[in-house]
Structure formats: structure tokens, C-alpha cells
């Protein structure tokens, strides 16, 4: 259905405990959003993880499901708690202690896109916010929870790979010219996944010739914090990919390297789906 909260690409047979998710690649911009925003279509897309769902589409070929959002991050952020409502944007929302994400305009209903550019002139009603949460946020997370439960039941464990992209400028100042990360893995500094799981994921990217860093500048947000329970054999790892590897960030179009990079990622995805074929040891053991 075109207005569904997500697209689910299921394999013919699930042979892996891994579940891939792309919460920020949605590009179905509702008319209600476009009528309310003060931004152009190109600018409002600046916070979108464009094409990430296409990059990870081969997951089903390797026996793993891929769930992808349909609505854009500028409309509703699936990597936030449903309670992270911004009082500066939503009428009647209460401030709940200091939350730097909400304060900066990046709550569950974002107030800004990249570089702090305001999406709206004026506020949204609480009814508008709740409708977005009920029709997009809840269905997505309900299905994601079910997919992880199915993996755990079938394989004794579940591994969530939460797929994102990062602006090149986010890592341009990190490290040296020869060591800037192309991939950043976030596991909440070990709280969301066992060291062995993260080691295996890192090894898959390194084998493909990519430079990998962990938890800096991105350690993971709501999804990894909520679903990462390594003591219960449920692991969550966020993957951030430098957008310049496969897209023209200014035009929001695939660049000349897109096809080659997608093929490179295909082998990485294949390696990741093999994790869990042998019982994993908890890092604490």
C-alpha cells in the first residue's frame, strides 16, 4: 500500500538471525508536510538517508528481512522515542527534563533538518503529532519487534543492523586524510551488542576495503538503546555510511560510484548474515 508506514522485504526462507532496518530512507513526502513547510523539496530532503534502502536491498537474497520506512525523517523520526515531543514545535507538549536531541529540534517530530534549518513556520497541534506517531511510528516499531522476536525464536538470538548514512562533512574533520572513517558502527559503547558481534560486522567492512570507526561521531540513538539487549542474546548495531561514497549530496542523486558501491555492500551484507550460524559467546563470558 502506498501509504503504509514501512516496506518489508522478506526472504523466501529466513536462514539468518539478522534483521536489517532502514528508518531514515523514506521518501514519500506527504502533501500535508509539503503544504506546511517553508523549505524547498531539495532542502527538506537534506536529512533523508537517501538510497540506503536500495543499498541494503540484497539482504533478502541472504535469508534476512529488510524493513524500510516509507515516510521521511523530516515528517517523523523512527529513531526517537514516541515521547520525545518538542515543546517548541508541538502545542501542549511538556518539557521532560533536559534532552539535547529535543532541544536541538530533533525530536520524534523534527523541528529542523540538517544544519538547523527550520521546517515549519509556527507550531503543530498535539493531534497532528499523535496522528503521525499512531500511523507511522507505532506500526514500524511493532513490526520491527516482531521480526526480532521471530529471529530469537528460530535461531536463539537476534541481531538488528540499523542502517543509516552520514554527511561527508560529519567525518571530514575526524582523524587524518588517510584514516577518516567511511563507516561508523554504533553499539552504545558496548551496551547494545556483544563485542564479538561488532567485531564480525567490522571485519566484513574492513575485508571490503573500507575504513571503520566505532561510536564516534555516532554511537547510536533510540533504536540501538531500545533493542540492544546482549545479555538476552539480542544485539543492535547502527551502521553509518559516508554518503560521498555513493551519492552526490548536493543533488541528492546517485553518483558514478553507486552501482560499484552497492555491489561492494552486497558482499558485506552476505558476510553479516552469516553471524550467528555458530553460537555466539557473550562478551561477559
C-alpha positions as CSV (number, residue, x, y, z in Angstrom):
1,X,0.0,0.0,0.0
2,X,1.5,3.4,-0.9
3,X,0.6,5.0,2.4
4,X,1.9,2.2,4.6
5,X,4.4,3.1,7.3
6,X,7.0,0.7,6.0
7,X,8.0,-1.7,3.3
8,X,9.1,-5.2,4.3
9,X,11.3,-7.2,2.0
10,X,11.1,-10.8,3.3
11,X,13.4,-13.6,2.1
12,X,11.8,-16.7,0.6
13,X,13.2,-18.5,3.7
14,X,14.8,-16.9,6.7
15,X,18.1,-18.5,7.2
16,X,19.8,-15.7,9.3
17,X,19.1,-14.3,12.7
18,X,20.0,-10.8,11.3
19,X,17.3,-8.2,10.7
20,X,18.2,-5.1,8.6
21,X,16.3,-1.9,9.1
22,X,16.4,1.5,7.3
23,X,14.4,4.0,9.4
24,X,15.5,7.2,7.6
25,X,15.4,6.4,3.9
26,X,11.7,7.1,3.4
27,X,11.0,9.5,0.5
28,X,7.1,9.6,0.4
29,X,6.7,13.2,1.4
30,X,3.0,13.7,2.4
31,X,1.2,16.6,0.9
32,X,0.3,17.9,4.4
33,X,4.0,18.2,5.1
34,X,4.8,20.0,1.8
35,X,2.0,22.4,2.3
36,X,3.2,23.3,5.8
37,X,6.9,23.5,5.3
38,X,8.8,26.7,4.5
39,X,11.6,24.7,2.8
40,X,12.1,23.6,-0.8
41,X,11.8,19.9,-1.7
42,X,15.6,19.6,-2.1
43,X,16.4,21.3,1.3
44,X,13.8,19.3,3.2
45,X,15.4,16.1,1.9
46,X,18.8,17.0,3.4
47,X,18.2,14.9,6.5
48,X,17.0,11.9,4.5
49,X,19.2,8.8,4.3
50,X,18.7,8.7,0.6
51,X,19.1,5.3,-1.2
52,X,20.1,3.4,2.0
53,X,17.2,1.1,1.5
54,X,18.4,0.4,-2.1
55,X,22.0,-0.3,-0.8
56,X,20.7,-2.9,1.7
57,X,18.1,-4.5,-0.6
58,X,20.2,-7.6,-1.2
59,X,19.6,-8.6,2.5
60,X,16.7,-10.9,1.4
61,X,18.9,-12.7,-1.0
62,X,20.9,-13.9,2.0
63,X,17.9,-15.0,4.1
64,X,17.4,-11.8,6.1
65,X,14.5,-9.4,6.2
66,X,14.8,-5.7,5.5
67,X,12.3,-3.2,6.9
68,X,12.4,0.3,5.5
69,X,10.4,3.4,6.4
70,X,8.3,5.0,3.7
71,X,7.7,8.4,5.3
72,X,10.7,10.7,5.5
73,X,12.7,11.6,8.6
74,X,11.5,15.2,8.3
75,X,8.0,14.0,8.8
76,X,8.6,11.6,11.7
77,X,11.9,10.2,13.1
78,X,11.7,6.5,13.8
79,X,15.0,6.6,15.7
80,X,13.4,8.6,18.5
81,X,11.1,7.7,21.4
82,X,7.4,8.4,20.7
83,X,7.5,10.5,23.9
84,X,10.3,12.8,22.6
85,X,7.9,15.6,21.6
86,X,9.4,19.1,21.2
87,X,7.5,21.8,23.1
88,X,8.9,24.4,20.7
89,X,7.0,22.7,17.9
90,X,4.1,20.8,19.3
91,X,1.4,22.6,21.2
92,X,0.8,21.2,24.6
93,X,4.0,19.1,24.7
94,X,5.6,19.1,28.1
95,X,9.3,19.6,28.7
96,X,10.6,16.3,30.2
97,X,14.0,17.2,31.7
98,X,17.0,18.1,29.6
99,X,17.0,16.2,26.3
100,X,19.7,17.5,23.9
101,X,18.1,15.9,20.9
102,X,14.7,17.5,21.5
103,X,16.3,20.8,22.5
104,X,18.2,20.9,19.2
105,X,14.9,20.3,17.2
106,X,15.5,16.7,16.6
107,X,12.6,15.0,18.5
108,X,10.3,12.4,17.2
109,X,8.6,15.1,15.1
110,X,11.6,17.1,13.9
111,X,11.6,20.9,14.0
112,X,14.7,21.3,11.8
113,X,16.6,19.5,9.1
114,X,20.3,19.4,8.5
115,X,22.3,22.5,9.6
116,X,19.4,23.6,11.9
117,X,17.1,24.8,9.1
118,X,13.5,25.2,10.4
119,X,10.9,23.0,8.7
120,X,7.8,25.0,9.7
121,X,6.5,28.4,10.4
122,X,4.5,28.1,13.6
123,X,3.5,25.0,15.6
124,X,1.8,21.7,15.1
125,X,-1.2,20.6,17.2
126,X,-0.9,17.7,19.5
127,X,-3.5,15.8,17.4
128,X,-1.3,16.2,14.3
129,X,1.7,14.9,16.2
130,X,-0.1,11.9,17.7
131,X,-1.6,11.0,14.3
132,X,1.9,10.8,12.8
133,X,3.0,8.6,15.7
134,X,0.0,6.3,15.6
135,X,0.0,5.8,11.8
136,X,3.8,5.7,11.2
137,X,5.9,5.2,14.4
138,X,3.8,2.5,16.1
139,X,3.3,0.2,13.1
140,X,7.0,0.3,12.2
141,X,8.2,-0.5,15.7
142,X,5.5,-3.1,16.2
143,X,6.7,-5.0,13.1
144,X,10.4,-4.5,14.0
145,X,9.8,-6.0,17.4
146,X,8.0,-8.9,15.8
147,X,10.9,-9.6,13.4
148,X,13.4,-9.7,16.2
149,X,11.2,-12.0,18.2
150,X,10.9,-14.3,15.2
151,X,14.7,-14.4,14.8
152,X,15.1,-15.1,18.5
153,X,12.6,-17.9,18.4
154,X,14.0,-19.5,15.3
155,X,17.7,-19.0,15.9
156,X,18.1,-18.5,19.7
157,X,19.3,-14.9,19.1
158,X,18.6,-11.8,17.1
159,X,20.9,-9.2,15.6
160,X,19.5,-5.9,14.4
161,X,21.5,-3.9,11.9
162,X,20.2,-0.4,11.8
163,X,21.2,1.2,8.5
164,X,22.0,4.9,8.1
165,X,24.1,7.4,6.1
166,X,26.1,10.3,7.3
167,X,27.0,13.6,5.6
168,X,30.6,13.6,4.4
169,X,31.2,16.8,6.4
170,X,30.4,14.8,9.6
171,X,33.6,12.8,9.3
172,X,35.7,15.2,7.2
173,X,37.3,16.6,10.3
174,X,37.8,13.3,12.0
175,X,41.2,11.7,12.0
176,X,43.6,12.3,9.2
177,X,43.1,12.3,5.5
178,X,44.1,8.6,5.3
179,X,42.2,7.4,8.4
180,X,38.8,9.2,8.2
181,X,36.1,6.7,8.8
182,X,33.9,5.7,5.8
183,X,31.8,3.5,8.1
184,X,30.9,4.2,11.7
185,X,29.5,1.4,13.9
186,X,27.5,2.4,16.9
187,X,26.8,0.0,19.7
188,X,26.3,2.5,22.6
189,X,29.9,1.8,23.7
190,X,29.3,-1.9,24.1
191,X,25.8,-1.6,25.8
192,X,23.8,-2.6,22.7
193,X,25.8,-5.5,21.3
194,X,28.4,-8.0,22.3
195,X,32.0,-7.3,21.2
196,X,32.0,-10.4,19.1
197,X,29.0,-9.3,17.0
198,X,30.5,-5.9,16.4
199,X,33.9,-7.4,15.6
200,X,32.3,-9.6,12.9
201,X,30.4,-6.7,11.4
202,X,33.6,-4.5,11.4
203,X,35.6,-7.4,9.8
204,X,33.1,-7.6,7.0
205,X,33.5,-3.9,6.1
206,X,37.3,-4.0,6.5
207,X,37.5,-7.0,4.2
208,X,35.7,-4.9,1.6
209,X,38.5,-2.3,1.9
210,X,36.5,0.3,4.0
211,X,37.8,2.3,6.9
212,X,35.8,1.7,10.1
213,X,35.4,3.6,13.4
214,X,33.3,2.8,16.4
215,X,30.9,5.1,18.3
216,X,32.5,8.4,17.1
217,X,30.9,10.6,16.0
218,X,27.8,8.4,16.2
219,X,27.1,5.8,18.9
220,X,23.5,5.0,18.2
221,X,20.3,6.5,19.4
222,X,16.8,5.3,20.4
223,X,16.8,2.1,18.2
224,X,20.1,0.7,19.5
225,X,19.4,1.8,23.0
226,X,15.9,0.2,23.0
227,X,16.6,-3.1,21.1
228,X,20.1,-3.8,22.1
229,X,20.0,-6.4,24.9
230,X,23.1,-8.5,24.5
231,X,22.5,-10.3,27.9
232,X,19.3,-11.6,26.3
233,X,21.0,-12.6,23.1
234,X,19.5,-9.6,21.2
235,X,22.1,-7.3,19.7
236,X,21.7,-3.9,17.9
237,X,24.3,-2.2,15.9
238,X,23.9,1.1,14.0
239,X,25.8,1.5,10.7
240,X,26.5,5.0,9.3
241,X,27.9,5.2,5.8
242,X,29.7,8.2,4.3
243,X,27.2,9.5,1.7
244,X,30.0,10.7,-0.6
245,X,30.8,7.0,-1.3
246,X,27.7,6.6,-3.4
247,X,25.8,9.8,-3.9
248,X,26.0,13.5,-4.9
249,X,24.9,15.1,-1.6
250,X,24.1,18.4,-3.1
251,X,21.8,17.0,-5.9
252,X,20.6,14.0,-3.8
253,X,21.3,11.7,-6.7
254,X,23.4,8.5,-7.0
255,X,26.9,9.3,-8.2
256,X,29.0,7.4,-10.7
257,X,30.2,5.0,-7.9
258,X,26.7,4.0,-6.8
259,X,26.5,0.7,-8.7
260,X,30.0,-0.4,-7.7
261,X,29.5,0.5,-4.1
262,X,26.2,-1.3,-4.0
263,X,27.9,-4.5,-5.2
264,X,30.6,-4.0,-2.6
265,X,28.0,-3.8,0.1
266,X,26.4,-6.9,-1.3
267,X,29.4,-8.9,-0.2
268,X,29.4,-7.1,3.2
269,X,25.7,-8.0,3.7
270,X,26.4,-11.6,2.9
271,X,29.1,-11.8,5.5
272,X,27.0,-10.1,8.1
273,X,24.1,-12.6,7.6
274,X,26.5,-15.4,8.4
275,X,26.9,-14.1,12.0
276,X,25.1,-16.4,14.4
277,X,25.5,-19.6,12.4
278,X,27.7,-20.7,15.3
279,X,26.5,-19.9,18.8
280,X,27.9,-16.5,19.9
281,X,29.6,-16.2,23.3
282,X,28.5,-13.3,25.4
283,X,31.3,-10.7,25.9
284,X,31.0,-11.2,29.6
285,X,31.8,-14.9,29.4
